Amino acid sequence: MTDWRSSLRADPIPWLLDNACPATRYRVMTELLEMRRDDPDVKKARSEAFEYKVGAQLARLQRKDGTWGGNLHAGDPRKYTASLENSLWRMFEFGWNRDTKPVRNAAKTLRGFMTAKTDLKFFEFAKAVKADERRERYYRWFLRILALGLLTRAGYAEERNRTAVLELLDLTAGFVDNPASRNPVEEIGASLPLIRHAAWNQGYPFFPDLYTTLVFAHSSWLLQGELAKMRLKKIFDYIVSPLYQELAPALGLVRTAKGAFARSHGIKLYSLEHYQKKGHIDELLIYLELFARLGLINRYPLLMAQLEWLQSQQGKDGRWNLSTKQMNDSSRWIQLLRIERDWRSPTRKEADLTFRVLLILKHQWERQIRMLERRDDSYPI
């Protein structure tokens, strides 16, 4: 029977189960092989994954307030800094979820941003929002979306979170449908154009960006609804459009009483040659995984060509071992790829890259059938 492994030169999963670190072995069993969590082998792998040194060390650094370093936001994607966002995403990569104490502690802090509390603690944004009503409204929405993505990835799928995901989908699709999205910024003589007033809604410009993509990509249940799929197609067609790509990643300036700052976090898609030359293949792998989780790689020729190149890099033994020169050692993205302790060992590096590519291939194969289906597209590109 044809499945997502049919196109592989060789199946590297047995090798991963023998050679990868405990965290990767656990994720191979649960995410690639979809073994039941009550399976004895899965239980053993789960126990070993939570004892894995890298994840355990990270857990010990968590503060009582649920953060790491007293910060929430990851900041510059090209640099790795201690924050709740960065640390929690790394723990997710190590196989940790809502069943673990550090994730539950972080979730307590994150849930605060899903409310309308008047005494909300803004952590590193506290100074920026003080005596600036527009910044406060902006960061309330930004931190709500950030928190929703992390809670969704952790496995919190309660009805209120699903309602929040649908609300975000509606607001983002509403921005894309708004005529203002075709001309969302205006030149005012600054280094970046200013986001037009018409592009705002409820104190926030709902440009689709990395954070909304993370929410949608880890809410696979959206692909069960025709309306949700249609909205997702519209949103990501807008992201890959020349208009959006010209603005990304900054997207435009937000003007407030305390001055202007860049909206930021736009998804900038480059050619394969750019990623190779600049050493940003790690960024490409992250973006391909997000689009694969949405079942949308097949919709865009640029991404499909990049995926085909990635498949061509598979060795005869079934494993991937991309040149380290093609990946920025200091970027935040490479930290997410490195489930293994380090890449000084070729085996560790191969295990990480092989697992990452297999995740992309599996989601691309299975979810594009659900998203695009084998019939006429109700929303053609």
C-alpha positions, 0 to 999 in steps of 0.5 A: 500500500502506498504511503508517505514512506513509499518515495524514500530510497530506504527507510531510516526509521529502524536506524533512528530507533537504534541510534537517536537520543531518547527524545527523538526515539519517543517522537519517532514512535508517537509521531511517525509510527503513531504507536499507542501511548499505552504500548510498553515500548512507548511508555519506556521511551517516554520515561527515558525522554523525560530523563533526557539530560538536555530537557531536564537541564532546561526544566531546572532553569524554569522560574517560579513564574513559569518563565525562563529568564523572566522573558516571554518572547523569543525576540530575534529569530536569528539569535537564541535567548532565554525566554518562555517561548524559546524554552517551551518550544525546545521542550516540545521538540524533546517530547515534553507536553502538558503532562509534564510539570514545567509545561503546566507551570508555563501554561498557568502564565500563558492562560493569563494572556487569554483573558481580559485581566486588567492587571495583566503582567507584561514581563519584558513589555511592561515598560513599553505599554506603560502610559501608552494605551495603543501599545497595551492593546497591541501587546495584549493581542500579540501575547494572546496569539503567542500564548495560544500557539504555545498552548495549542502545541502543548496539547491543550485542546479545550473548547475555549482554546478551539474557540480562540483558534477559530476567532483568530482564523476569522480575524486573520481571514477578515484582514485578508478579505479587507480591501485595505490588505491590498494596500496596507501601508503608506510611505511617510518618509521613515525607514519603513512604511506605516501600517494604515489605520484601515488595516487595524481591527480591535487595536491590532493589525491582523497581518498573517505572520509566524505566530498565527501560522504556528497556531493554525499549523498545530490545530490540525482539526481545522482541516476537517472543516471546508470553511476553515480550509478555504480561509487558510488557503486565502491567508497563505495565498496572501502570504506568498503573494508579491505584495506581502513578500515585499513587506516581510518580514517587518510588515510595517511600522506601528505608530504610538505615543511613544514612537513607532516600532516594526510590526515584524514576524512576517514570513519571508520566503526566499529561493533555495539558493538564498538559503544555501548561500546565507546558511539558513537551511534551518529556517527553510526546514522550519517553514516547510514543516509548518506548511506541511502541517497545513497540507499546503506545500503542494499548492505553491511551486516555490515550496514544492521545488524546495521539498523536491530538492530536500528529498534528493538529498537523501542518502542511499542509507535513507538518512539526511546529512546536509552540510553544516555550512548551510545552517546558521549555528547561532540562529534560534531555528537551529536550536529547534532542530537540535534535539540531540545534545550537539552535532559534533557527532555525525550520527547525532546530526544525521538523526536530527536532520533525518527526523526533521525531514521525515516529519515534513514528508509525513505531514506533507503526504497526509495533510495535503490530501485533507487540505487540497483533496483529490477533486476540484479546488473550491478556492483555486489559486 
